[in-house]
Amino acid sequence: MLNLNVHSAFDFLNSNITLNRLLETLKNDGQTAVAVTDFNRMHAVYQFMKTGQEENIHVVPGIEILAEDGLNGIPLVLLAKNEEGYLELVRLSAMLSYKDIERTPLAYLINNIRNCIVIGKTQSSVGLLTKLETSEEDQYLSYQVEGQYKKVYIQASHYVNRDERGALKVLNAIRDNEKISADSIHSLSGNDCIQISSMLDDRAASFLKNNEEIFNKCQVPLPQVEHTLPAFDNPYDEPSKDYLWRVLMERFKALGLDRRGPVYKERLKYEYDVIVSMGFEDYFLIVQDLVAFAKKQGIYVGPGRGSSSASLVSFTLNITEVDPIEHQLLFERFLNPERVNMPDIDIDFEDSRRDEVVTYLIEKYGQMQVGNIVTYGTLSAKMAARDVGRVLGFTEDELKLMSNLIPSDLNATLNQAFDTDRFKQLEENDSKYKVLKEVALKIEGLPRHTSTHAAGMVLSSKKLTDSVPIIFVDQHVMTQWPMKDVESAGLLKIDLLGLKNLSLIRYMIQGVHRHDKNFSLDDIKEDARVYKMLSLGMTLGIFQLESTGIRRVIEKFKPESLSDLAAVLALYRPGPMKEIDNFIYRKENPKTIAYPHEDLKEILKETFGIIVYQEQIMQIAGKIAGFSYGQADILRRAMSKKDKNILAEEREHFINGALDQGYSQALAEQIFELIMEFANYGFVKSHAVAYSKVAYIMAYIKLHYPSIFYSVILTHHRSNEDKIKQVLSEIKMMKINILPPDINRSKWQNIESDGILLGFSMISGISKLLYDAIQKERQNGNFTDIFDLVSRVNFKFNEKILRNLIVSGALDSFKENRKTMLQTIPNVLNNAGDEYHHESFLSSLGFSIKKDFHYTDEMSQGEIIQGEKETLGFYISDHPVLLKHQALEYIPFSFIQQHKKHASYLLFIEEVKTIKIKKSGQNMAFLTLSDGYTSIDGVIFAKEYFKYHPLLNEPIVVAVATMGERNGRDQLVIDRLYTPETYKDAYIKRTKKIYIRNLQKSDIEPFLSAEGIPVLDFERHSTIGYIEAINISGLIDTIDYENFRLIV
């Protein structure tokens, strides 16, 4: 009964006391109660109270505040006596956040705090207590303060053990962005720790009876909300359950579901009865209204997500777009009538317009009734090491060294770094590393700050401050508790997710509408050609299908339907991946398909006898053990949670059920073990089907409207260099033209226009503000030259903006070449100032700008493409290496995308980085190379560097190279280098055959001889004659390159 003033780790960067460490310390000391009192906030309250209850420790919710006194503030600890007191603290915390103040106004305390224990911690609090409306019996002072009030033993706790004071100092320094010396905190100890009995002297211990009195007074139940949802307003002013049925019947007929047989009506009635019996009719009406609003506003909504697509009610209400009966989806996977659980409808909206949906929710139900859900940024291993190192004055290089010692995976720990030989060496050589280790381990994993959950929203019939603590972020309400806590407390959440791919689809459809205004997503039907395209590995840019791994799976699997796509999405995850090859083999070899029992054929037929979906587990339990789907869902959940006691009961239940169904004990046990294995990674079929629909829509657009598809994808990936390379490679393979931005035609985004017309968003350094100004002025007529552009557009141009517009090709419609415009920039900026703007005084008097161009020859092709690469991130103009390819077309060079182990490449050298090897002192080089289609890293090691380094100054080389890998990326290891001319001459000397086409013998007669290298007709495969090696160069100069090939 000691700790009345514990600050948890959720008092961000002001404590390292976690729930587990607090309870462990209390239990070891035999303590049975504690008060959690973070400064002004209540983030820790629910999970501390709930877990404390489970561990038989009485956790009292409270906060510590500073009462405003016009000076330094008066520290008070407020503890809730009962539920009313708890809500007083909730509202106090919300008020402080709303007003963005740290100190509590005295008037607020007097008017609003009545059901709390108030403990004054300093002498200045004595006079304050007399002004409060709380009962004098509930007012106390610290035992160290003089006054007439009852005294308690109280000591603020900010760290677990006395020797962790250094950790607190570092946390505070992180918060305040300060630096402290390692020596000042090494082995530092203090008293602001969790108090245990052995720390108290006799005087302090004499006050504990009053501590116990406080804990006995404070009896706050674990917060629990009832009747949380607002009643949905309907135009008929009828009960929500009646209105829901009315809407269902209207939609049921409108969709034509009444003509699909009795199974649909029976399923709808069954689901409706379950929903109403569980009291969720308002939930479905609210979600339906939200989706209807979004669709009416033209906001794209996903076809479904998670288990909600298994509901025919959701489908009928247009919440989802997946027919659960057509796809054999089970309602009980979504809402189980035999286990009271909250419905969980997750909805995808296009990410660029999600805020509109949230705003609608707030405006309809009230700002204080709708809230975001908090999440926490934590001090991960890398973050903890970096923050501690920064506070201790580590250099940037030292911080990078520490970071590199810690694995990059999410579950990495500091001990993985501290156990390495490299760190032990650092620790031995410099004591500050020992301090870093000592402190970082004590703060690793602590919450660092609040953040907003990406999707979760809570909705309440009453103000949220009538149930849970909140804060205000950008004037929006956010719960102080994370999702798990608000759900446990009984609040109902709705997940409104922003999905980028829905925004991409909308942009694509807008592009289609420029050509076909009547096109709709409803026009997209099953098309065998779409699946053929996917089977060729053309999945780049398609939702869920564009990773290298899943692309290879699709190439092997060759999907033929939406259900095939859904199965791929379900299988391509850790765990079920091991079944992929077996799955594909069975599809290709139907005779190999085997079922655990013939009675399971109908359930497992679509997945070739393999359990892929959670729904199949439920169906098997129903078929073999006679389980209802509600019971089967309970079994599935028990299997996934691996609760041994529940599993033992469910196993017995399953086997007994199977015996009752007439199956043998051995078969029942075999099938139970089978579904137990697959329960670990069975996927939600409804989710897989819904997401496969999104993938199919994108694939359909890619096949039927490729220029529009790629124009959007190119915009989407503009900041991802690797993705851009892949997209460009596919665009070139599809022979789609990429046109440079055009000052008079381009939009902000890329658009389809005889290929892909790049938008201003693709140009480095060009803002949306500038584009808007250009677009506005463009309505007054096209720009004619660079002077006209700068003088007319209401924007402050500078040299960098003009240069980027020029070298990107955006001003190519002007008659001056790029280099002329570049050299004219100073004149433009000097002569086209504000005084000559088209709305200026001089302009109104008829004065025009003096256009003084510095004419010069155009840049070289190499300069042009380098400028494009610099401003756009890639080349548009003919790449010099491709022009060289055309000149050497008769030599069969390999291309990077062919991924050959050993090959000869014609390459453009984009970048050379020479380094000296420490051990040998020799040089080597890392390169960036391009074959005109694809860029790749290269390396030339010391031996080869010594031979070939002069050639690294050449723009284009021939490389004989080996395909390797470095840091997960492809890399060409250079074996030999040549100039193109040298390689050509050597290649000619090695020629064994020459193939020609589209030529007559008479066309090459002067070069033929009686003997030498055979010349063959490509079409007829017959020998035309012979040519001596010395005459091959003359032949090359005479005929078109595309009409012959040299074979060595």
SVG drawing of the C-alpha trace seen along z (x, -y; Angstrom):
<svg xmlns="http://www.w3.org/2000/svg" viewBox="-42 -53 91 99">
<polyline fill="none" stroke="black" stroke-width="0.4" points="0.0,0.0 2.9,-2.3 2.7,-3.7 0.2,-6.6 2.1,-8.4 3.4,-6.0 4.2,-7.5 3.9,-4.8 5.9,-4.6 2.9,-6.2 3.9,-9.5 6.0,-9.6 9.8,-10.0 9.2,-10.7 9.2,-7.1 10.5,-3.6 7.9,-1.8 6.0,0.7 3.0,2.7 4.8,6.0 7.7,4.5 5.4,2.6 3.3,5.7 6.3,7.9 7.9,5.4 4.7,5.0 4.1,8.7 7.6,9.4 7.1,6.9 3.7,8.3 1.9,5.1 -1.8,5.4 -2.6,1.9 -1.1,-1.0 -2.2,-4.3 -1.2,-5.2 -0.9,-8.9 0.6,-10.1 0.9,-13.8 -2.4,-15.1 -3.1,-11.9 -4.7,-8.5 -3.2,-6.4 -2.2,-3.6 -5.4,-3.3 -7.4,-0.6 -4.6,1.9 -3.2,1.4 -6.6,1.8 -7.6,4.8 -4.3,6.7 -4.1,5.6 -7.6,7.1 -6.3,10.4 -3.3,10.3 -5.2,9.4 -3.7,6.0 -6.0,3.1 -5.1,0.4 -6.5,-3.1 -6.9,-5.4 -5.5,-8.9 -3.5,-11.8 -0.9,-14.2 -1.6,-17.9 -0.1,-21.3 -2.8,-23.7 -2.3,-27.2 -1.2,-29.7 0.5,-32.3 3.9,-31.1 5.4,-27.6 2.2,-25.7 1.0,-23.5 1.5,-19.8 -1.5,-17.7 -2.3,-14.0 -6.0,-13.3 -7.3,-9.7 -10.8,-8.6 -12.9,-7.4 -15.7,-5.9 -17.0,-5.9 -18.0,-9.6 -14.5,-10.5 -13.0,-8.6 -15.2,-10.5 -14.2,-13.8 -10.6,-12.9 -11.5,-11.9 -13.1,-15.3 -10.2,-17.1 -7.6,-15.4 -9.7,-16.2 -10.0,-19.9 -6.3,-20.2 -5.7,-18.7 -8.4,-20.7 -7.1,-24.0 -3.5,-22.8 -2.4,-23.8 -0.3,-22.0 -1.6,-23.7 -5.1,-23.2 -7.1,-26.4 -8.1,-26.7 -11.7,-27.5 -11.9,-24.3 -10.8,-22.3 -13.2,-24.0 -16.2,-23.6 -15.6,-20.1 -13.6,-17.9 -15.8,-16.4 -15.4,-12.7 -11.7,-12.4 -9.0,-12.0 -6.8,-15.1 -3.2,-14.9 -1.1,-18.0 2.6,-17.3 4.1,-20.7 3.6,-23.4 1.9,-25.6 -1.0,-23.1 -2.2,-23.6 -4.1,-26.8 -5.4,-25.4 -7.1,-22.4 -9.4,-24.8 -10.8,-26.2 -11.8,-22.9 -15.3,-21.4 -14.0,-17.9 -14.9,-16.6 -12.3,-17.5 -12.2,-13.8 -10.8,-13.2 -8.1,-15.8 -4.5,-14.7 -1.0,-16.1 2.4,-14.5 3.9,-13.5 6.7,-16.0 4.3,-19.0 3.1,-21.0 -0.7,-21.4 -3.9,-20.2 -4.8,-17.6 -4.2,-13.9 -0.8,-12.9 0.2,-10.1 3.4,-8.5 3.8,-9.6 6.8,-9.5 6.7,-10.0 7.9,-7.0 9.5,-7.5 11.7,-4.4 11.6,-0.9 14.8,-0.5 17.0,-3.0 19.9,-2.4 17.7,-3.4 17.8,-7.2 20.2,-7.5 17.6,-6.0 15.1,-8.7 17.7,-11.5 18.2,-10.2 14.5,-9.9 14.0,-13.5 17.0,-14.6 15.4,-12.8 12.2,-14.6 13.8,-18.0 16.4,-17.5 19.3,-18.0 22.7,-16.4 24.3,-14.9 27.7,-13.3 28.0,-9.6 30.0,-10.1 27.2,-12.0 24.7,-9.1 26.9,-6.1 25.8,-4.1 23.5,-7.0 20.9,-6.2 17.9,-8.0 14.7,-7.8 12.1,-8.4 11.6,-4.7 8.8,-2.2 8.7,-2.3 9.1,1.0 8.9,1.7 12.6,1.9 13.0,-1.8 10.8,-3.2 12.1,-4.5 9.9,-4.3 8.5,-7.8 7.4,-7.3 5.9,-3.9 3.7,-5.5 1.6,-7.2 0.8,-4.0 -2.5,-3.6 -3.7,-6.7 -2.4,-5.2 -4.5,-2.2 -7.5,-4.3 -7.3,-6.0 -7.1,-2.7 -10.1,-1.4 -12.0,-4.6 -11.1,-4.2 -13.4,-1.6 -13.6,-2.3 -15.0,0.5 -13.1,1.4 -14.6,-1.0 -17.2,0.8 -19.6,-0.8 -23.1,0.3 -25.4,-0.7 -22.6,-2.4 -24.0,-3.0 -26.2,-5.9 -29.6,-5.0 -29.7,-5.5 -32.2,-8.2 -34.5,-6.9 -37.1,-8.7 -39.9,-6.4 -39.2,-7.1 -39.5,-3.3 -37.4,-1.0 -34.0,-0.4 -34.7,3.4 -37.8,2.7 -36.1,0.1 -33.1,2.4 -35.5,5.1 -37.3,2.5 -34.0,1.5 -32.9,5.1 -36.1,6.0 -35.8,3.0 -32.2,3.8 -32.9,7.5 -35.4,7.0 -33.3,4.3 -30.3,6.6 -32.5,9.4 -31.6,11.7 -35.3,12.7 -35.0,14.5 -32.0,16.7 -34.0,19.2 -35.0,19.7 -31.4,20.1 -30.8,16.3 -34.0,15.3 -33.4,18.0 -29.8,16.9 -30.8,13.2 -33.5,13.9 -31.1,16.0 -28.4,13.3 -30.9,10.6 -32.3,12.5 -28.7,13.0 -27.9,9.3 -31.1,8.2 -30.8,10.7 -27.3,9.3 -28.4,5.7 -26.3,4.7 -29.0,3.4 -27.9,-0.2 -24.3,0.7 -25.2,2.1 -27.4,-0.9 -24.6,-3.3 -22.0,-1.5 -24.4,-1.2 -25.1,-5.0 -21.4,-5.7 -20.6,-3.6 -23.7,-5.1 -22.4,-8.6 -18.9,-7.7 -20.2,-6.2 -22.6,-9.1 -19.7,-11.5 -17.7,-9.5 -15.3,-8.1 -14.1,-4.7 -14.9,-2.0 -13.3,1.4 -15.4,4.6 -14.8,5.8 -12.2,6.6 -11.8,9.2 -14.6,11.4 -17.4,8.9 -17.6,10.1 -19.1,13.3 -22.4,11.5 -25.3,11.5 -26.7,8.6 -23.5,6.6 -23.7,7.6 -27.4,6.6 -26.8,3.3 -24.0,2.5 -21.4,2.5 -19.5,5.2 -19.5,6.4 -18.8,10.1 -21.7,12.5 -21.1,14.8 -23.3,17.6 -21.6,17.6 -18.2,17.9 -19.4,20.3 -18.5,17.8 -19.7,18.5 -21.5,15.8 -20.4,17.3 -16.8,16.5 -18.0,12.8 -20.6,12.9 -21.0,15.9 -24.4,16.3 -22.9,18.8 -20.2,16.5 -21.0,12.8 -18.5,10.9 -18.5,7.4 -19.1,7.2 -15.9,6.0 -16.6,4.4 -13.4,3.0 -13.9,0.7 -11.4,-0.4 -11.7,-3.9 -9.4,-5.6 -6.7,-7.0 -6.8,-10.5 -10.4,-11.0 -10.7,-9.1 -10.8,-12.3 -14.1,-13.2 -15.7,-10.0 -14.3,-10.8 -15.7,-14.3 -19.1,-13.0 -19.1,-10.7 -18.2,-13.5 -20.7,-16.0 -23.5,-13.4 -22.9,-12.1 -21.0,-14.9 -17.4,-15.7 -17.5,-14.3 -19.2,-11.1 -16.6,-10.1 -13.0,-9.6 -9.8,-8.3 -7.9,-5.6 -4.5,-6.2 -1.4,-4.1 2.1,-4.5 5.4,-5.0 7.9,-2.9 11.6,-3.0 12.5,-0.1 16.0,1.3 17.4,-1.0 15.5,-4.0 16.6,-3.4 20.2,-3.1 20.1,-6.1 18.2,-8.3 20.5,-7.3 23.6,-7.8 22.5,-11.2 21.8,-12.3 25.3,-11.1 27.0,-13.0 27.8,-10.2 29.0,-11.4 26.8,-10.6 29.3,-8.0 29.2,-6.3 25.3,-6.4 25.4,-4.7 27.8,-2.1 25.5,-1.3 22.5,-1.1 24.3,1.2 25.0,3.6 21.2,4.0 19.3,6.3 16.7,4.5 13.8,6.9 10.9,5.7 11.6,8.0 15.3,7.1 16.6,6.5 19.4,4.6 21.0,7.7 21.5,9.0 23.8,6.1 25.4,6.1 26.3,9.7 28.4,9.2 32.2,9.2 32.2,5.8 30.2,4.2 32.2,5.9 35.3,4.5 33.8,1.0 32.7,1.4 36.2,2.4 37.8,-0.5 35.4,-3.3 33.4,-3.4 30.6,-5.5 29.4,-2.3 29.0,-0.6 26.8,-3.5 24.8,-3.3 24.2,0.4 23.3,-0.1 20.7,-2.8 19.3,-1.6 18.4,1.8 16.3,0.0 14.3,-2.0 14.0,0.4 10.4,1.0 8.9,-1.9 6.2,-4.1 7.8,-7.2 4.9,-9.3 1.3,-9.0 0.2,-8.5 -3.1,-8.0 -4.3,-4.6 -4.4,-4.4 -8.0,-3.1 -9.8,-2.7 -12.6,-5.0 -14.9,-4.7 -18.5,-5.8 -20.6,-6.4 -24.2,-7.3 -23.0,-9.6 -20.0,-11.9 -16.8,-9.8 -15.8,-11.6 -18.7,-9.8 -16.7,-6.6 -13.1,-6.9 -10.3,-9.5 -9.5,-11.4 -7.1,-13.9 -7.4,-16.4 -5.1,-16.2 -5.6,-18.8 -9.0,-19.6 -10.1,-16.0 -10.9,-13.7 -8.7,-10.7 -9.0,-8.1 -6.2,-7.9 -6.5,-4.1 -5.4,-1.9 -7.7,0.3 -7.5,3.4 -8.4,1.4 -11.3,-0.6 -12.8,2.6 -12.4,4.4 -14.2,1.5 -17.1,2.1 -16.8,-0.7 -17.6,0.4 -15.0,-0.5 -15.3,-0.9 -12.1,-0.5 -12.0,-3.1 -8.9,-2.3 -7.3,-4.4 -6.2,-2.1 -3.9,-3.7 -4.8,-1.3 -8.4,-2.5 -7.1,-6.0 -5.1,-4.6 -8.1,-2.8 -10.1,-6.1 -7.3,-7.9 -7.3,-5.1 -11.1,-5.3 -10.9,-9.1 -8.4,-8.4 -10.7,-5.9 -13.6,-8.4 -11.7,-10.8 -12.3,-8.3 -15.4,-6.5 -17.6,-8.6 -20.0,-5.7 -17.3,-3.2 -18.0,-1.9 -16.4,0.6 -19.6,2.7 -18.5,3.2 -15.5,5.2 -16.3,8.9 -14.3,12.1 -11.8,12.1 -9.6,15.1 -7.0,12.8 -6.6,11.0 -5.5,14.3 -3.3,15.1 -1.5,11.8 -1.0,12.5 0.3,16.0 3.0,14.4 4.2,12.6 2.8,9.2 1.7,8.3 3.7,5.1 1.6,2.4 -1.2,4.7 -2.5,4.7 -1.1,7.6 0.5,9.2 3.6,7.2 6.3,8.7 8.9,10.8 7.9,13.9 4.2,13.8 4.8,13.0 6.8,16.3 4.0,18.2 1.4,16.8 3.6,17.7 3.7,21.3 0.1,21.5 -1.5,19.8 -4.8,18.6 -7.9,19.0 -10.5,17.5 -11.2,15.1 -11.1,18.1 -7.7,19.1 -6.4,15.5 -8.0,15.7 -6.1,19.0 -2.8,17.4 -3.3,14.5 -4.2,16.9 -1.2,19.2 1.4,16.5 2.2,15.9 4.6,17.3 3.4,20.8 1.1,21.8 3.9,21.0 5.2,24.5 2.0,25.8 2.3,23.7 4.3,26.3 2.0,29.1 -1.0,26.9 0.3,26.2 1.3,29.8 -2.2,31.0 -3.8,28.4 -1.7,29.6 -2.1,33.2 -5.7,33.8 -5.2,37.5 -2.9,36.9 -5.5,35.0 -6.4,37.0 -8.9,36.2 -8.6,37.1 -12.1,38.6 -14.4,38.7 -17.0,36.8 -14.7,33.8 -14.4,33.6 -17.0,30.9 -15.3,28.8 -11.8,29.1 -12.4,29.5 -11.7,25.9 -8.3,26.0 -7.3,29.4 -7.6,31.3 -5.5,28.8 -7.0,26.8 -6.3,23.1 -9.1,21.2 -10.4,20.9 -13.9,21.4 -12.9,24.8 -11.9,25.8 -15.3,24.7 -17.0,26.7 -15.0,29.8 -16.0,29.5 -19.6,29.3 -19.4,32.2 -17.4,34.7 -18.3,33.7 -21.8,32.3 -20.8,28.9 -22.9,25.9 -20.9,23.2 -21.0,21.2 -19.4,24.2 -17.0,24.6 -15.9,21.0 -15.3,21.5 -13.1,24.5 -11.2,22.5 -10.5,19.7 -9.4,22.2 -6.9,23.7 -5.5,20.4 -5.0,19.3 -3.5,22.7 -5.2,22.7 -4.4,26.2 -7.4,26.5 -9.9,25.3 -8.3,27.4 -8.5,30.6 -12.3,29.9 -12.8,29.2 -10.8,32.3 -13.1,34.5 -16.1,32.6 -15.0,33.1 -14.2,36.8 -17.5,37.5 -19.3,35.6 -17.6,37.6 -18.4,40.8 -22.0,39.7 -21.9,39.0 -20.7,42.6 -17.0,42.0 -14.3,44.0 -12.2,42.9 -9.0,43.1 -10.5,41.0 -11.8,38.4 -8.4,38.1 -6.6,37.9 -8.9,35.1 -8.7,33.2 -4.9,33.2 -5.1,32.2 -7.2,29.1 -5.2,28.3 -2.1,28.0 -3.8,25.8 -5.6,23.7 -2.2,22.0 -2.2,20.3 -5.6,20.8 -6.6,17.5 -10.0,15.7 -11.6,16.6 -13.9,13.6 -10.9,11.3 -9.0,13.2 -11.9,13.1 -12.5,9.3 -8.9,8.4 -8.6,10.6 -11.4,8.5 -9.4,5.3 -6.4,7.1 -8.5,8.2 -9.9,4.7 -6.4,3.4 -5.3,6.3 -8.3,5.7 -7.4,2.0 -3.8,2.9 -4.8,5.3 -7.5,3.1 -6.1,-0.4 -2.3,0.1 -1.3,-3.5 -3.7,-4.8 -2.6,-2.1 1.1,-2.9 0.6,-6.6 -1.0,-6.3 1.5,-3.7 4.4,-5.8 3.1,-8.7 2.5,-6.4 6.1,-5.1 7.8,-8.4 9.9,-8.4 10.8,-4.7 13.8,-4.3 13.7,-0.5 10.0,-0.5 10.4,-3.2 13.0,-1.0 10.7,2.0 7.7,-0.1 9.8,-1.7 11.2,1.6 7.6,3.0 6.4,-0.2 9.2,0.1 8.5,3.8 4.8,2.9 6.1,0.3 4.2,-2.5 5.6,-6.0 6.6,-8.2 6.3,-11.8 8.1,-14.5 6.1,-17.0 4.6,-19.8 4.1,-23.3 1.0,-23.7 -0.6,-20.3 0.5,-18.4 -1.7,-18.1 -0.3,-17.7 -0.5,-13.9 0.5,-11.8 -2.2,-11.3 -2.7,-9.1 -2.1,-11.0 -0.7,-9.0 1.2,-7.2 2.0,-8.6 2.3,-12.4 4.2,-13.1 2.8,-15.4 4.4,-18.3 4.4,-16.1 7.1,-14.0 9.5,-17.0 11.9,-17.5 11.4,-20.8 8.1,-21.7 5.3,-22.3 1.6,-21.9 1.4,-25.7 3.4,-26.4 1.3,-24.0 -1.9,-25.6 -0.5,-29.0 0.5,-27.7 -2.8,-26.0 -4.7,-29.1 -2.8,-31.3 -2.9,-28.6 -6.6,-29.4 -5.6,-32.7 -3.7,-30.9 -0.6,-28.7 2.8,-30.0 5.1,-30.8 8.5,-31.0 10.3,-31.2 10.0,-34.9 6.2,-34.7 6.0,-31.9 7.8,-33.8 6.1,-37.2 2.6,-35.7 2.5,-33.2 1.8,-34.7 4.7,-32.9 8.2,-33.8 10.5,-31.8 14.1,-31.1 17.0,-29.6 16.5,-26.1 12.8,-25.9 13.5,-27.1 16.4,-24.8 14.3,-21.8 11.5,-22.8 14.0,-23.1 16.0,-19.9 13.0,-17.8 11.7,-18.6 8.7,-20.6 9.6,-23.6 10.4,-21.6 7.3,-23.0 9.1,-26.4 11.2,-26.8 14.4,-27.5 16.5,-24.4 17.2,-23.4 20.8,-24.7 19.7,-28.1 17.0,-28.4 19.5,-27.4 21.9,-30.1 19.1,-32.6 17.9,-32.0 19.7,-35.1 18.2,-37.3 14.7,-35.9 15.0,-36.5 16.3,-40.0 14.0,-41.1 10.7,-39.3 10.3,-40.7 7.1,-41.8 7.2,-45.1 6.4,-43.3 3.8,-40.9 0.8,-40.9 -1.3,-42.6 1.4,-45.2 1.4,-48.9 4.1,-48.8 2.1,-46.0 -1.1,-48.1 0.8,-50.9 1.7,-48.6 5.4,-48.0 6.5,-44.5 9.4,-42.5 12.7,-42.5 13.4,-38.9 17.2,-38.5 18.0,-34.9 21.6,-33.5 21.4,-31.1 23.7,-28.1 23.8,-24.6 21.8,-22.0 23.3,-19.8 24.8,-16.4 22.5,-13.4 24.4,-12.4 23.8,-15.8 20.1,-15.6 19.5,-12.3 21.5,-13.1 19.4,-16.2 16.2,-14.1 17.6,-11.6 18.4,-14.4 15.0,-16.0 12.6,-13.1 14.6,-10.2 14.8,-8.4 15.4,-8.9 12.8,-9.8 14.9,-10.7 16.6,-8.0 19.3,-6.6 22.8,-6.8 23.4,-3.2 20.2,-2.2 21.4,-4.3 24.7,-2.4 22.7,0.9 21.1,-0.1 24.5,-0.7 25.8,2.7 22.5,4.5 24.3,7.3 26.0,8.3 23.7,10.1 24.3,8.4 22.4,9.5 20.1,7.3 20.1,7.0 16.4,8.1 17.3,11.5 19.3,12.2 21.9,14.4 24.6,15.8 27.4,14.9 26.9,12.6 28.2,9.7 26.5,6.3 26.5,3.0 26.4,0.5 26.2,-3.1 28.3,-4.1 26.1,-6.4 28.3,-6.6 31.7,-5.4 32.7,-5.4 36.4,-4.4 37.5,-3.2 40.9,-2.1 41.0,1.4 42.6,0.9 44.5,4.2 46.1,4.1 46.0,0.4 44.7,1.2 41.7,-0.4 38.4,1.0 35.2,-0.6 31.4,-0.4 29.4,-1.3 25.9,-2.3 25.3,-0.9 22.4,-0.9 21.6,1.0 19.1,-1.7 16.2,0.2 17.4,1.2 19.9,-0.2 22.0,2.1 24.8,1.9 28.2,3.1 31.5,3.8 35.0,4.1 37.5,5.7 41.1,4.7 42.7,7.1 40.3,6.1 40.4,2.4 44.1,2.3 43.6,3.5 40.5,1.6 40.2,-1.6 41.0,-3.9 37.8,-2.6 35.7,-3.8 36.0,-7.3 34.2,-6.1 30.4,-6.8 29.6,-3.5 31.5,-0.2 31.1,3.5 31.3,5.6 31.7,9.3 30.2,9.8 28.8,12.3 25.4,11.7 25.7,11.6 24.0,10.1 24.9,7.6 22.7,6.5 19.7,8.2 20.1,6.4 21.4,7.7 25.0,6.7 27.1,7.2 30.6,8.4 32.9,7.1 35.2,9.7 36.4,7.7 35.8,4.3 36.1,3.1 35.3,0.0 32.5,0.8 34.8,0.4 37.5,2.8 34.8,5.3 33.3,5.0 36.6,5.6 37.4,8.6 33.9,10.0 34.2,9.7 37.4,11.7 35.7,14.4 32.7,14.6 31.8,18.2 28.6,17.5 26.7,14.5 22.9,14.6 21.2,12.1 17.5,11.3 15.5,9.1 18.5,9.1 19.4,10.6 22.7,12.2 23.3,9.5 23.1,6.9 26.3,8.3 28.0,9.9 31.0,7.6 31.9,8.9 31.6,12.6 34.4,15.0 34.9,18.7 35.8,19.5 35.8,18.0 33.0,17.5 29.6,18.8 26.8,16.3 23.3,17.9 19.8,16.8 17.9,16.4 14.5,17.5 15.7,20.4 18.7,21.5 20.6,22.0 24.2,20.8 24.4,17.8 28.2,17.7 31.3,17.0 33.1,13.9 36.6,13.3 36.9,11.8 38.7,8.8 35.6,7.8 33.0,8.0 33.5,4.3 32.7,3.3 29.6,5.4 28.5,3.8 28.9,0.3 26.8,1.3 23.6,2.9 21.1,2.0 22.1,3.3 18.7,5.0 19.2,7.3 22.2,9.3 23.6,11.0 27.2,12.1 27.4,15.5 30.6,16.5"/>
</svg>
